Amino acid sequence: MKKDLCRRHILLALGSYQVATHRGVVRYAQEQGWTVNADMAYGGQLPEGWQGDGIITALNSRDTADPLADFVCRADVPVVDLNLVRDDVVLPRVIGDHYRIGEMAAEHLFERKPQHYIFYHEYWSGVEQSRFDGFQGTLRAAGVDVSMIQRLSPPPAQRPWRKRLTWLAQELADAPRPLALFAFNDYLAAHLIEVASRCEWLMPQDVLVVGVDNDELICECLPVSLSSVHHDLEARGYRGAALLGRLLDGELPPESPILVPPLGVVERRSTEIMVRLPADVQQVLD
């Protein structure tokens, strides 16, 4: 079947599916009269043999043999990457301002005066590095001793869910309180809240948790609702599609990634500042 030559045909090939990113891409596509193929949203299978005008991807696998990275690099069309994980793959990029995300998390937690700060992540790439640099740099500028700021990452043996929770409880048991935890994303932050709930640690009095992405489907459905840095994924998708449009029109790719700033911290119970009550009243509430 011949494609409609009057419309540009775009492939959305995300390494991990995000509704907000898809929404941003579609909003721009509707303005331009594009057709968007989003087959990979259902099952993640690569559309081998696809033919079109351009690709919007988000490479998130650290594996150098990643089939998605190989697919987009073989495609003879303009490609825009919405991630920084595979910075070894040279592509035009529109990404979140990860340094600013780390700054916002640090500013939010510092206001609550914890004794110790931990950045919890699973892997390590340019994204994690930027978020940690923003987090640590902001705290150090505020006078926090570097010994009070740590990184925490589970070894491979502790990545299955049950083992991870046991390992996390052991790692965090002796940390000074109040303890501030900044998770790389809401998915990992949910593990921290699960551990805190199982160990009956008081939140936010003793343990504070901030995630990233403001995924309401995660943040609102935990034992304690999660505060999160609002990573503007919809704007990232929209601006990524806009960059692809300019590339299709013959514009040269930018020399460095286009940064999309976060929208702020959405505060929920995991960091909510409590009104100071008399000690006997607080004990009853606890």
N, C-alpha and C positions, 0 to 999 in steps of 0.2 A: 504493500500500500504506500502510495506517495504521501509525503508529509506536506502540510500546507505551507507553501513557499512564502506566504505573506506574514507568517508568524515565526518568531524565533522559538526554537525548541530547546529547553534547558533541562538538564538532569540535576536533581538534588540527591547527592550521594554522601550522606553524613555517616561518619564512623560510629556515632551513637545518636539516636534520634532525639530531638528536642522540639516540642510543639512550638515554643516561642520562636525559635529560629525559623522553622517552617513557615510560621505566620508572617514573619518579616519578609522572607523571600517572596511569598505569594502576594503580599501587599504591593511590592514593587512590580512584580510580574503582571498583576492586574492593571496597574497604571500604564504599562508598556504594551499590553496585549500579547504577552508571552504565553506559551504552553509550558507547564512544569511537569516533568516526569518524576514522581515521588515513589516509585515502586519499591525502593530500598527501605522505605519506612515500614513495610510489611514483610518481615522476615530477614531483612538485611542482605538479600542475595544480589550479587552484582548483575546488572543487566547486560550481559555479554552480547555484543552485536548491536547495541544501541547506537543510533546515529542522530546527531543533533548539532546545535550551534555552540553550546558552552556548558560548563559544569561548575556547580557550587558544591564544595566538599568541606569536610571537617575531619582531617586526619588525626586520629587520637590513639593509634597503636604505636607503641615504642618498637615493635618488631620491624626490623629492616626488610623482612620478607613479606610485609603486609600486602595482601592482595588488592586492597582498595588503593593504596599508594601506587602500586604497579599499574592498576587500571587507569587512574587519572593521568599518570605520567605518559602512558602509551596513547592516550586520546589525542587526536590531532585537532583539538579545539582549545580555546582559551579556558583556563581553570582558575577559580578563586578559592583559596583555603581560608576557613574561618577559625583555624586553630594554629597554635605555635608548637605543638608537641613534636612534629617532624620538621624542625628547623633546618635539618640537613637536606630537605627536599626544597629546591628553589621554586617558589610559586608566589604570585601576588597574594597578599593577605589582608584581611580585615579581622581584627581580633579585639578581645576585651582588653582594657587597660589594667593588666594584672597587678602591676605595681600599685596603682591607686586602689585596687580592691584590697590589697594587703594593708595599705594605709588606713582605709576606712574601718577595717576590722580592728586594727590597733587603737585607733582613736575612740571607737565605741567601747572597747573593753577597758582602756586606760581610765576612763571616767568612773569606772566601778571599783578602782583601786585594788585589784588582786595582788597577791604576793608572788605569783609565778605564772608564766605564759608558755604555752606549748602550741606549736603549729603541727597539726596532724595531717599526714598525707600518705599516699599509698605508693606512688612511683616518684621519679624525679626527672623533670624536663625543664625547658625554659619557662614553662608556665608556673610550675611550682617554685622555681628559683625567683621569678619576678614577684610572686605573691609573698614569699618569705622575706625577700629584700625590702619590700614596702612595709611589711609588718614589723620586722626587726628595726629597720631604720627609723620608723616613726617612734617606736618605744624608746630607742636609745636617745633620740633627740629630746624626748620628754624626761630623760634622766633615769630611765630604768637600766639597772646594771645588766650587762650582757649575760651574766651567769643565771639570770632569772628568765632567760628566753631560750627555749629548746625546740628542736625538731624531733618528731616521733613518727616512725614509719615501721609497720609490721614486717618482719621477715617473711619469705614465701610460705614457710610452714604454718604461719599464723594467719594466713589470708582467708581460709575457709571460715564461714560465719561463726560457728560455735567456738573454734579455737581462737579466733580474733577477739571475741568478747572476753574470754578468759584471760588472754594475754593483756588486753587493755586494762582490765580490772587490776591485774598485778602491777602493771607499769605505773598506773596512776594512784595506787593505794597510798603511797608515802609522799606524794607531792605536796608541797606547802599549800595551805588553804588561806584565803579563797584562791581558787585555781581558775585561770582563764584559758579556754581551749578554742583555738581557731582551726577549723577543719577546711581542707581544700575544697570541699563541696558539701551540699546538703546530704548526699548519700552517706558520706563518711561521718558527718556530724550526727546523723541518726544513730550510728553505732555508739557514739559517745554518750548520747542521751539514754540509750538503752542500758549501757553499763552503769551510768549514774543512778538510774531508776532501780536496777537490780541490787546495787550496793547500798541503796537508801541514802545516797548523798543528797544533801539539801541543795536545790536549785531555785534561784541563783545565789543563795547565801554563801554556799561553799564552792560550788562549781558553776562556771558560766560557759556557755557554748555559743559560738557563732559559726554558721556555715556560709556557703556561697551559692547563688543562683536564685534564691527566693522561690523555690519550687513549692508552691502551696500544697501540692498533693503529698509532699513529704513533710513540710514544716508544720502543717496543721494537724497531722495524724500521728503524733508521738505522745508518750507519757507526759512530756512537758513540751509545749509548742516551741519551735526553734526560731531564734533570731537569725537573719541571714542578710548578707550583702546582696543587693539587687543587681546582679550582673545583667546588663541590658541585652539579652539574647535576641530579642525581636529587632532592636536597632542594628545589631550585628548582622542579622540575616538581611535586613533591608539594605544596609550600606554595602554588604557583600554583593548583593544582586546589582546594585547601582554601579559598583566597580566593574562587574562583569559586563554590564551594558556598555560602559565606556571602552573597555577592551575590545568588545565586538565592533565598536565604531572606529577602531583603529588607534585609540590612545595607547601610549606606552605605559607599561605597569609602573606603579610607584616604586621608589628605591627602597622604602622601608614600610613595614606594616602600618595600615591605618588603624588607629586606636579608638575604641568606643568606650567612653567613660561609664562607670557604674552609676546607678541612680541613688545610692545611699544605703543605709542599713535599715531593714524593716525589723523593728523590735517586737519580740514576743516574750513569752515567759522565761525562756532560757537565760535572758540577760536583763529582765525587767527590773528597774530600780524600785525597790520596795520602800514604802514609807517607814521611817524609824518608829517602832512601837516600844512601849515599856517591856523589859526583859520577860516578865511573867506572862504578858499577853502574847509575845512572840513565841514563847515556849509552848503555849497551848495551841497556837496556830500551826507550829512545826509538827 
